[in-house]
Amino acid sequence: MTFTTLRNWAIRIAVSAVLASHMSAARCAESMVTIDNFTFAPAQLTVKVGDTVTWKNHDDIPHTVVSAGKFRSKAMDTDDSYSFTFTAAGDYKYFCSLHPHMTGTIKVE
């Protein structure tokens, strides 16, 4: 192989990698769960692997979002939010550690 051939291969590989990363980013979505009146809405949400879910607290008291062993937010005051990007498929049950009767599920496909 000549130097020119090797350089052309390297350029093709680099361009392919850049295009693949942009295409992956374009497929990722962001979903919102609202916290209000001691509930998560929607209580069940289905997303794709790589998607980000943001929880936003509209209540006038603090809440958390906890999925045992997976993710844990700090206490969120009014209008605070917490985001988590799901990198593996599965069902993620979560709750508010300050008000354990508040529950929800994120299904990642």
N, CA, C and O atoms as a MOPAC input file, in Angstrom:
PM7 MOZYME 1SCF
protein

 N      0.83300 1    -1.18500 1     0.00000 1
 C      0.00000 1     0.00000 1     0.00000 1
 C      0.87300 1     1.24200 1     0.00000 1
 O      1.93100 1     1.28900 1     0.62800 1
 N      0.41400 1     2.21000 1    -0.69800 1
 C      1.15500 1     3.46600 1    -0.74400 1
 C      0.70000 1     4.36400 1     0.39400 1
 O     -0.32700 1     4.12900 1     1.03200 1
 N      1.48800 1     5.39200 1     0.62800 1
 C      1.13200 1     6.37100 1     1.66100 1
 C     -0.22200 1     7.01000 1     1.36800 1
 O     -1.02800 1     7.19500 1     2.28000 1
 N     -0.47800 1     7.34500 1     0.11100 1
 C     -1.73700 1     7.98600 1    -0.28600 1
 C     -2.92200 1     7.06900 1     0.00800 1
 O     -3.95600 1     7.52900 1     0.49200 1
 N     -2.78000 1     5.80000 1    -0.27700 1
 C     -3.85200 1     4.83600 1    -0.01000 1
 C     -4.12300 1     4.74100 1     1.48700 1
 O     -5.27700 1     4.74500 1     1.91500 1
 N     -3.05500 1     4.65600 1     2.28200 1
 C     -3.22700 1     4.59800 1     3.74000 1
 C     -3.89400 1     5.86500 1     4.26500 1
 O     -4.77500 1     5.79900 1     5.12200 1
 N     -3.47000 1     7.01800 1     3.75100 1
 C     -4.06100 1     8.28500 1     4.18000 1
 C     -5.54500 1     8.32800 1     3.82900 1
 O     -6.35700 1     8.76200 1     4.64600 1
 N     -5.90900 1     7.88900 1     2.63500 1
 C     -7.31600 1     7.87500 1     2.22300 1
 C     -8.14700 1     6.95500 1     3.11900 1
 O     -9.27800 1     7.29200 1     3.47000 1
 N     -7.60200 1     5.81400 1     3.48700 1
 C     -8.29300 1     4.89800 1     4.39700 1
 C     -8.49400 1     5.56200 1     5.76400 1
 O     -9.57100 1     5.47300 1     6.35400 1
 N     -7.45900 1     6.21800 1     6.25200 1
 C     -7.55200 1     6.89100 1     7.55300 1
 C     -8.60800 1     7.98500 1     7.51200 1
 O     -9.36300 1     8.15200 1     8.47000 1
 N     -8.66900 1     8.72500 1     6.42700 1
 C     -9.67600 1     9.78200 1     6.29800 1
 C    -11.07500 1     9.17500 1     6.27300 1
 O    -11.97900 1     9.69000 1     6.93200 1
 N    -11.26700 1     8.10100 1     5.53300 1
 C    -12.58400 1     7.44100 1     5.46700 1
 C    -13.02300 1     6.94000 1     6.83900 1
 O    -14.18300 1     7.08800 1     7.22300 1
 N    -12.08700 1     6.35000 1     7.56900 1
 C    -12.41100 1     5.84400 1     8.91200 1
 C    -12.77700 1     6.99600 1     9.82800 1
 O    -13.74600 1     6.89900 1    10.58100 1
 N    -12.02500 1     8.07900 1     9.77800 1
 C    -12.30700 1     9.23800 1    10.63200 1
 C    -13.66500 1     9.84200 1    10.29600 1
 O    -14.43300 1    10.16800 1    11.20100 1
 N    -13.96900 1     9.99400 1     9.02400 1
 C    -15.26300 1    10.55300 1     8.61000 1
 C    -16.39700 1     9.63100 1     9.04900 1
 O    -17.42800 1    10.10700 1     9.52500 1
 N    -16.22200 1     8.32600 1     8.89700 1
 C    -17.25000 1     7.37400 1     9.32400 1
 C    -17.51000 1     7.46800 1    10.81900 1
 O    -18.66000 1     7.41900 1    11.25500 1
 N    -16.44900 1     7.60100 1    11.60400 1
 C    -16.60300 1     7.71000 1    13.05900 1
 C    -17.34800 1     8.97800 1    13.43600 1
 O    -18.21600 1     8.95500 1    14.30900 1
 N    -17.01500 1    10.08500 1    12.78500 1
 C    -17.69700 1    11.35300 1    13.08200 1
 C    -19.17300 1    11.26200 1    12.71100 1
 O    -20.03400 1    11.68200 1    13.48400 1
 N    -19.46900 1    10.71600 1    11.53200 1
 C    -20.86500 1    10.58600 1    11.11000 1
 C    -21.64200 1     9.66600 1    12.04000 1
 O    -22.79100 1     9.95400 1    12.37300 1
 N    -21.03800 1     8.57700 1    12.46000 1
 C    -21.71200 1     7.64300 1    13.36800 1
 C    -22.01600 1     8.30400 1    14.69500 1
 O    -23.09400 1     8.09100 1    15.25100 1
 N    -21.09600 1     9.10200 1    15.22100 1
 C    -21.34500 1     9.75500 1    16.50900 1
 C    -22.44900 1    10.79200 1    16.38100 1
 O    -23.25200 1    10.94500 1    17.30100 1
 N    -22.51000 1    11.50700 1    15.26600 1
 C    -23.58300 1    12.49100 1    15.06200 1
 C    -24.92700 1    11.80700 1    14.88100 1
 O    -25.94400 1    12.31000 1    15.35800 1
 N    -24.94600 1    10.66900 1    14.20100 1
 C    -26.19700 1     9.94700 1    14.00700 1
 C    -26.69600 1     9.39400 1    15.33100 1
 O    -27.90200 1     9.39900 1    15.57900 1
 N    -25.79800 1     8.91700 1    16.18800 1
 C    -26.19200 1     8.41400 1    17.50700 1
 C    -26.77700 1     9.53500 1    18.34600 1
 O    -27.80700 1     9.35700 1    18.99700 1
 N    -26.12600 1    10.68700 1    18.33500 1
 C    -26.61500 1    11.82300 1    19.11200 1
 C    -27.97500 1    12.27800 1    18.62100 1
 O    -28.80500 1    12.71600 1    19.41700 1
 N    -28.21600 1    12.18300 1    17.32700 1
 C    -29.48800 1    12.63100 1    16.77100 1
 C    -30.63400 1    11.72800 1    17.21500 1
 O    -31.77700 1    12.18100 1    17.29000 1
 N    -30.35400 1    10.47600 1    17.50600 1
 C    -31.40600 1     9.54900 1    17.91500 1
 C    -31.75500 1     9.67700 1    19.38700 1
 O    -32.82700 1     9.22900 1    19.79200 1
 N    -30.90400 1    10.26000 1    20.19300 1
 C    -31.16400 1    10.40300 1    21.61800 1
 C    -32.25700 1    11.43700 1    21.82400 1
 O    -32.31200 1    12.45600 1    21.13600 1
 N    -33.10800 1    11.15800 1    22.76800 1
 C    -34.21000 1    12.07100 1    23.04500 1
 C    -34.18500 1    12.46100 1    24.51300 1
 O    -33.52400 1    11.82500 1    25.33300 1
 N    -34.91400 1    13.51100 1    24.82200 1
 C    -35.05800 1    13.92900 1    26.21000 1
 C    -36.53600 1    13.91700 1    26.55100 1
 O    -37.36500 1    14.43900 1    25.80400 1
 N    -36.85800 1    13.31300 1    27.69200 1
 C    -38.23700 1    13.24000 1    28.17300 1
 C    -38.32100 1    13.91900 1    29.52500 1
 O    -37.33100 1    14.00300 1    30.25200 1
 N    -39.50400 1    14.40200 1    29.85700 1
 C    -39.71300 1    15.14500 1    31.10000 1
 C    -40.74300 1    14.42900 1    31.97500 1
 O    -41.78500 1    13.98100 1    31.49700 1
 N    -40.42400 1    14.33400 1    33.26500 1
 C    -41.37100 1    13.87300 1    34.27600 1
 C    -41.57800 1    15.04400 1    35.22700 1
 O    -40.61600 1    15.60400 1    35.75300 1
 N    -42.82000 1    15.40500 1    35.44100 1
 C    -43.14900 1    16.52200 1    36.31900 1
 C    -43.50200 1    15.99200 1    37.70600 1
 O    -44.21600 1    15.00000 1    37.84700 1
 N    -42.98900 1    16.67100 1    38.71600 1
 C    -43.33100 1    16.34700 1    40.10500 1
 C    -44.26900 1    17.44900 1    40.58800 1
 O    -43.89200 1    18.61900 1    40.65300 1
 N    -45.49800 1    17.05500 1    40.92600 1
 C    -46.48200 1    18.03300 1    41.36700 1
 C    -47.55800 1    17.32900 1    42.17600 1
 O    -47.98500 1    16.22700 1    41.83300 1
 N    -47.99500 1    17.97400 1    43.25300 1
 C    -49.05800 1    17.42800 1    44.10400 1
 C    -48.73500 1    16.00900 1    44.57200 1
 O    -49.60200 1    15.13400 1    44.59700 1
 N    -47.45600 1    15.79800 1    44.94700 1
 C    -46.98100 1    14.51200 1    45.47000 1
 C    -47.15200 1    13.36600 1    44.48000 1
 O    -47.42100 1    12.23300 1    44.87900 1
 N    -46.99400 1    13.66200 1    43.17500 1
 C    -47.05200 1    12.61100 1    42.15400 1
 C    -45.99300 1    12.86100 1    41.09000 1
 O    -45.55100 1    13.99100 1    40.88100 1
 N    -45.59600 1    11.77600 1    40.42100 1
 C    -44.74900 1    11.84500 1    39.24000 1
 C    -45.66600 1    11.71900 1    38.02100 1
 O    -46.47400 1    10.79300 1    37.95400 1
 N    -45.55300 1    12.62800 1    37.06800 1
 C    -46.40200 1    12.55600 1    35.88200 1
 C    -45.55000 1    12.71200 1    34.62500 1
 O    -44.88300 1    13.73300 1    34.45400 1
 N    -45.56600 1    11.72100 1    33.75100 1
 C    -46.32000 1    10.47900 1    33.86500 1
 C    -45.67400 1     9.52700 1    34.87100 1
 O    -44.46400 1     9.56900 1    35.09500 1
 N    -46.49300 1     8.67800 1    35.46500 1
 C    -45.98000 1     7.72100 1    36.45000 1
 C    -45.19100 1     6.60300 1    35.76100 1
 O    -44.28800 1     6.01700 1    36.35900 1
 N    -45.53400 1     6.31100 1    34.50600 1
 C    -44.80200 1     5.32100 1    33.72300 1
 C    -44.41600 1     5.95800 1    32.40300 1
 O    -45.22700 1     6.61100 1    31.74700 1
 N    -43.16000 1     5.75600 1    32.02500 1
 C    -42.62600 1     6.36200 1    30.81300 1
 C    -41.75400 1     5.34100 1    30.10900 1
 O    -40.98000 1     4.63500 1    30.75500 1
 N    -41.87200 1     5.25600 1    28.78300 1
 C    -41.04500 1     4.35200 1    27.98500 1
 C    -40.10400 1     5.18700 1    27.12800 1
 O    -40.53200 1     6.09600 1    26.41700 1
 N    -38.81100 1     4.86300 1    27.20600 1
 C    -37.78300 1     5.57300 1    26.44600 1
 C    -36.86400 1     4.55600 1    25.78500 1
 O    -36.98700 1     3.35300 1    26.01600 1
 N    -35.94900 1     5.04200 1    24.96800 1
 C    -34.96400 1     4.19600 1    24.29800 1
 C    -33.62900 1     4.27500 1    25.04000 1
 O    -33.36300 1     5.24300 1    25.75300 1
 N    -32.79600 1     3.25100 1    24.86700 1
 C    -31.44500 1     3.28300 1    25.42200 1
 C    -30.74200 1     4.51900 1    24.86200 1
 O    -30.79800 1     4.77600 1    23.65900 1
 N    -30.08500 1     5.27700 1    25.73000 1
 C    -29.39600 1     6.49700 1    25.33500 1
 C    -30.21000 1     7.75400 1    25.56600 1
 O    -29.67800 1     8.86200 1    25.48300 1
 N    -31.50800 1     7.59600 1    25.85900 1
 C    -32.36200 1     8.75700 1    26.11300 1
 C    -32.12000 1     9.30100 1    27.51700 1
 O    -31.69400 1     8.57600 1    28.41600 1
 N    -32.40000 1    10.58500 1    27.68600 1
 C    -32.27900 1    11.25600 1    28.97200 1
 C    -33.67000 1    11.60800 1    29.48700 1
 O    -34.51800 1    12.10600 1    28.74600 1
 N    -33.88300 1    11.34300 1    30.75500 1
 C    -35.13500 1    11.73600 1    31.41500 1
 C    -34.79000 1    12.81700 1    32.43100 1
 O    -33.82500 1    12.69000 1    33.18400 1
 N    -35.58400 1    13.87600 1    32.44500 1
 C    -35.42600 1    14.96400 1    33.41200 1
 C    -36.67900 1    15.03100 1    34.27300 1
 O    -37.80000 1    15.07600 1    33.76800 1
 N    -36.46400 1    15.03600 1    35.58200 1
 C    -37.54600 1    15.22200 1    36.53600 1
 C    -37.49800 1    16.67200 1    36.99800 1
 O    -36.43100 1    17.17400 1    37.35200 1
 N    -38.64000 1    17.34800 1    36.99700 1
 C    -38.68700 1    18.74000 1    37.44300 1
 C    -39.73700 1    18.87100 1    38.54400 1
 O    -40.88500 1    18.45200 1    38.39200 1
 N    -39.30100 1    19.47000 1    39.66700 1
 C    -40.17000 1    19.61000 1    40.83000 1
 C    -40.98200 1    20.90500 1    40.74100 1
 O    -40.42800 1    22.00400 1    40.77400 1
 N    -42.30600 1    20.75400 1    40.62700 1
 C    -43.20800 1    21.91400 1    40.62900 1
 C    -43.93800 1    22.04900 1    41.96600 1
 O    -44.73300 1    22.97000 1    42.15100 1
 N    -43.66900 1    21.13000 1    42.89800 1
 C    -44.26800 1    21.23100 1    44.23300 1
 C    -43.56000 1    22.31900 1    45.02400 1
 O    -42.46600 1    22.75600 1    44.66700 1
 N    -44.19800 1    22.74600 1    46.09900 1
 C    -43.58700 1    23.77900 1    46.93800 1
 C    -42.79400 1    23.18800 1    48.10100 1
 O    -42.40400 1    23.90500 1    49.02200 1
 N    -42.55700 1    21.87000 1    48.05300 1
 C    -41.70900 1    21.20700 1    49.04300 1
 C    -40.69300 1    20.32500 1    48.30200 1
 O    -40.92100 1    19.96100 1    47.14800 1
 N    -39.58500 1    19.98400 1    48.94800 1
 C    -38.54600 1    19.18600 1    48.28700 1
 C    -38.98500 1    17.74600 1    47.99600 1
 O    -39.80900 1    17.16900 1    48.70500 1
 N    -38.41100 1    17.19700 1    46.94200 1
 C    -38.59200 1    15.79300 1    46.56600 1
 C    -37.26700 1    15.26600 1    46.03600 1
 O    -36.37800 1    16.03700 1    45.67300 1
 N    -37.14700 1    13.93700 1    45.99700 1
 C    -35.98300 1    13.27700 1    45.40400 1
 C    -36.46200 1    12.27200 1    44.36500 1
 O    -37.65300 1    11.97700 1    44.26600 1
 N    -35.51900 1    11.75800 1    43.59900 1
 C    -35.77700 1    10.67800 1    42.65600 1
 C    -34.70300 1     9.62900 1    42.90600 1
 O    -33.51300 1     9.89800 1    42.74200 1
 N    -35.13100 1     8.42200 1    43.30600 1
 C    -34.18700 1     7.37000 1    43.67400 1
 C    -34.59700 1     6.05300 1    43.03200 1
 O    -35.73800 1     5.61100 1    43.16700 1
 N    -33.65000 1     5.42900 1    42.33100 1
 C    -33.82000 1     4.07000 1    41.84300 1
 C    -32.67400 1     3.26600 1    42.45500 1
 O    -31.51400 1     3.44900 1    42.08600 1
 N    -33.00000 1     2.38800 1    43.37800 1
 C    -31.99700 1     1.68000 1    44.18100 1
 C    -30.87500 1     1.10700 1    43.32700 1
 O    -31.10500 1     0.28600 1    42.43900 1
 N    -29.66000 1     1.55500 1    43.61300 1
 C    -28.48500 1     1.06000 1    42.92900 1
 C    -28.27100 1     1.60500 1    41.52500 1
 O    -27.28100 1     1.26100 1    40.87900 1
 N    -29.17700 1     2.44700 1    41.04100 1
 C    -29.07600 1     2.96300 1    39.66400 1
 C    -28.79700 1     4.46400 1    39.62700 1
 O    -27.82500 1     4.90400 1    39.01300 1
 N    -29.65200 1     5.24500 1    40.28300 1
 C    -29.46000 1     6.69400 1    40.31400 1
 C    -30.13000 1     7.27200 1    41.55200 1
 O    -31.02100 1     6.66100 1    42.14200 1
 N    -29.67700 1     8.47200 1    41.93400 1
 C    -30.19000 1     9.13600 1    43.13500 1
 C    -29.97000 1    10.63500 1    42.98600 1
 O    -28.84200 1    11.09200 1    42.79600 1
 N    -31.05000 1    11.39100 1    43.07400 1
 C    -30.92800 1    12.84900 1    43.00900 1
 C    -30.71000 1    13.41000 1    44.40200 1
 O    -30.92000 1    12.72900 1    45.40600 1
 N    -30.29200 1    14.64200 1    44.44200 1
 C    -30.29000 1    15.37400 1    45.70800 1
 C    -31.72300 1    15.84100 1    45.94200 1
 O    -32.56800 1    15.70500 1    45.05700 1
 N    -32.00400 1    16.38400 1    47.10800 1
 C    -33.33400 1    16.94600 1    47.36200 1
 C    -33.52400 1    18.14200 1    46.43400 1
 O    -32.71200 1    19.06700 1    46.41700 1
 N    -34.61000 1    18.10700 1    45.66200 1
 C    -34.89300 1    19.16800 1    44.70700 1
 C    -35.94700 1    20.10700 1    45.27900 1
 O    -37.05400 1    19.68300 1    45.60900 1
 N    -35.59400 1    21.38200 1    45.39200 1
 C    -36.56200 1    22.39800 1    45.80000 1
 C    -37.45600 1    22.74300 1    44.61200 1
 O    -37.28300 1    22.19800 1    43.52200 1
 N    -38.39600 1    23.63300 1    44.81900 1
 C    -39.30600 1    24.06600 1    43.76500 1
 C    -38.52000 1    24.54600 1    42.54900 1
 O    -37.59300 1    25.34800 1    42.67000 1
 N    -38.90100 1    24.04700 1    41.38100 1
 C    -38.30900 1    24.36200 1    40.07400 1
 C    -36.91200 1    23.79400 1    39.86000 1
 O    -36.29600 1    24.07500 1    38.83100 1
 N    -36.38900 1    23.00000 1    40.80300 1
 C    -35.13300 1    22.29500 1    40.56900 1
 C    -35.41800 1    21.07500 1    39.68900 1
 O    -36.54900 1    20.59800 1    39.61100 1
 N    -34.36600 1    20.58500 1    39.03200 1
 C    -34.53900 1    19.40200 1    38.19300 1
 C    -33.34600 1    18.46600 1    38.35000 1
 O    -32.28500 1    18.84600 1    38.84600 1
 N    -33.55800 1    17.23600 1    37.91100 1
 C    -32.52600 1    16.19800 1    37.93100 1
 C    -32.66200 1    15.40700 1    36.62800 1
 O    -33.77300 1    15.06300 1    36.22300 1
 N    -31.54700 1    15.12300 1    35.98000 1
 C    -31.55800 1    14.36800 1    34.72300 1
 C    -30.70100 1    13.12000 1    34.84800 1
 O    -29.69800 1    13.09700 1    35.56100 1
 N    -31.12600 1    12.08000 1    34.13300 1
 C    -30.38100 1    10.82300 1    34.09600 1
 C    -30.48500 1    10.26000 1    32.68900 1
 O    -31.56800 1    10.22300 1    32.10500 1
 N    -29.34400 1     9.81800 1    32.14200 1
 C    -29.30800 1     9.18900 1    30.82000 1
 C    -29.25900 1     7.68300 1    30.99800 1
 O    -28.38800 1     7.16000 1    31.69400 1
 N    -30.19500 1     6.98800 1    30.36700 1
 C    -30.31900 1     5.53800 1    30.50800 1
 C    -29.47500 1     4.84300 1    29.44400 1
 O    -29.70000 1     5.01500 1    28.24600 1
 N    -28.50400 1     4.05800 1    29.89800 1
 C    -27.56100 1     3.41000 1    28.99100 1
 C    -27.79900 1     1.90900 1    28.84400 1
 O    -27.09400 1     1.24000 1    28.08900 1
 N    -28.79000 1     1.37700 1    29.56500 1
 C    -29.08100 1    -0.05300 1    29.48500 1
 C    -30.58700 1    -0.27200 1    29.51700 1
 O    -31.31800 1     0.43800 1    30.20800 1
 N    -31.03700 1    -1.26400 1    28.76100 1
 C    -32.45600 1    -1.59500 1    28.72800 1
 C    -32.90000 1    -2.17800 1    30.06500 1
 O    -32.09300 1    -2.74000 1    30.80500 1
 N    -34.18100 1    -2.04100 1    30.36400 1
 C    -34.73900 1    -2.60900 1    31.58200 1
 C    -35.81400 1    -1.72200 1    32.16000 1
 O    -36.10200 1    -0.64200 1    31.64300 1
 N    -36.40600 1    -2.19900 1    33.24800 1
 C    -37.41300 1    -1.43400 1    33.97200 1
 C    -36.75900 1    -0.81500 1    35.19600 1
 O    -36.16000 1    -1.51700 1    36.01100 1
 N    -36.87600 1     0.49800 1    35.32200 1
 C    -36.27500 1     1.23900 1    36.42100 1
 C    -37.38500 1     1.79600 1    37.29600 1
 O    -38.00100 1     2.81000 1    36.96600 1
 N    -37.63400 1     1.13000 1    38.40700 1
 C    -38.62500 1     1.62600 1    39.36300 1
 C    -37.93800 1     2.66900 1    40.23400 1
 O    -36.79100 1     2.48800 1    40.64400 1
 N    -38.64800 1     3.77000 1    40.51600 1
 C    -38.06700 1     4.82200 1    41.33600 1
 C    -39.10900 1     5.37700 1    42.29400 1
 O    -40.30600 1     5.12500 1    42.15300 1
 N    -38.62600 1     6.14400 1    43.27800 1
 C    -39.50400 1     6.71500 1    44.29400 1
 C    -38.87100 1     7.98000 1    44.85000 1
 O    -37.71400 1     8.29000 1    44.56400 1
 N    -39.64200 1     8.70300 1    45.64400 1
 C    -39.12200 1     9.86100 1    46.37600 1
 C    -38.72600 1     9.37000 1    47.76500 1
 O    -39.56300 1     8.84200 1    48.49800 1
 N    -37.46200 1     9.53900 1    48.13100 1
 C    -37.01500 1     9.03800 1    49.43600 1
 C    -37.61100 1     9.83100 1    50.59400 1
 O    -37.62300 1     9.35300 1    51.72900 1
 N    -38.10400 1    11.03300 1    50.32200 1
 C    -38.74400 1    11.83700 1    51.36600 1
 C    -40.22800 1    11.50300 1    51.51900 1
 O    -40.82000 1    11.73300 1    52.57400 1
 N    -40.81300 1    10.96400 1    50.46700 1
 C    -42.24100 1    10.60000 1    50.45100 1
 C    -42.37000 1     9.27700 1    49.69600 1
 O    -42.75900 1     9.27400 1    48.52800 1
 N    -42.05000 1     8.14800 1    50.34600 1
 C    -41.93500 1     6.85600 1    49.65000 1
 C    -43.20500 1     6.37000 1    48.94200 1
 O    -43.13800 1     5.45200 1    48.12400 1
 N    -44.35500 1     6.97300 1    49.24600 1
 C    -45.56700 1     6.58600 1    48.51900 1
 C    -45.55800 1     7.10800 1    47.08200 1
 O    -46.34800 1     6.66100 1    46.25000 1
 N    -44.67200 1     8.04500 1    46.79600 1
 C    -44.52800 1     8.57000 1    45.43800 1
 C    -43.63400 1     7.61500 1    44.64100 1
 O    -42.45800 1     7.45600 1    44.97000 1
 N    -44.17300 1     6.98500 1    43.60700 1
 C    -43.41300 1     6.02200 1    42.82400 1
 C    -43.62900 1     6.23800 1    41.32900 1
 O    -44.59400 1     6.87400 1    40.90500 1
 N    -42.71300 1     5.69400 1    40.55400 1
 C    -42.82400 1     5.73500 1    39.09700 1
 C    -41.93500 1     4.66400 1    38.49000 1
 O    -41.16000 1     4.00500 1    39.18400 1
 N    -42.06300 1     4.50600 1    37.17800 1
 C    -41.27500 1     3.51200 1    36.45400 1
 C    -40.83900 1     4.08600 1    35.10500 1
 O    -41.62700 1     4.69700 1    34.38500 1
 N    -39.57200 1     3.87300 1    34.78800 1
 C    -39.06500 1     4.18200 1    33.46200 1
 C    -38.74200 1     2.85000 1    32.79700 1
 O    -37.93600 1     2.07400 1    33.31100 1
 N    -39.36900 1     2.58600 1    31.65400 1
 C    -39.08800 1     1.36200 1    30.87700 1
 C    -38.15500 1     1.78500 1    29.74200 1
 O    -38.49100 1     2.64800 1    28.93200 1
 N    -36.98400 1     1.16100 1    29.70300 1
 C    -35.98100 1     1.48000 1    28.69200 1
 C    -35.89900 1     0.31400 1    27.71900 1
 O    -35.61700 1    -0.82200 1    28.10100 1
 N    -36.15300 1     0.62300 1    26.44500 1
 C    -36.14000 1    -0.42100 1    25.40000 1
 C    -34.87700 1    -0.35500 1    24.57800 1
 O    -34.69700 1    -1.15300 1    23.65800 1

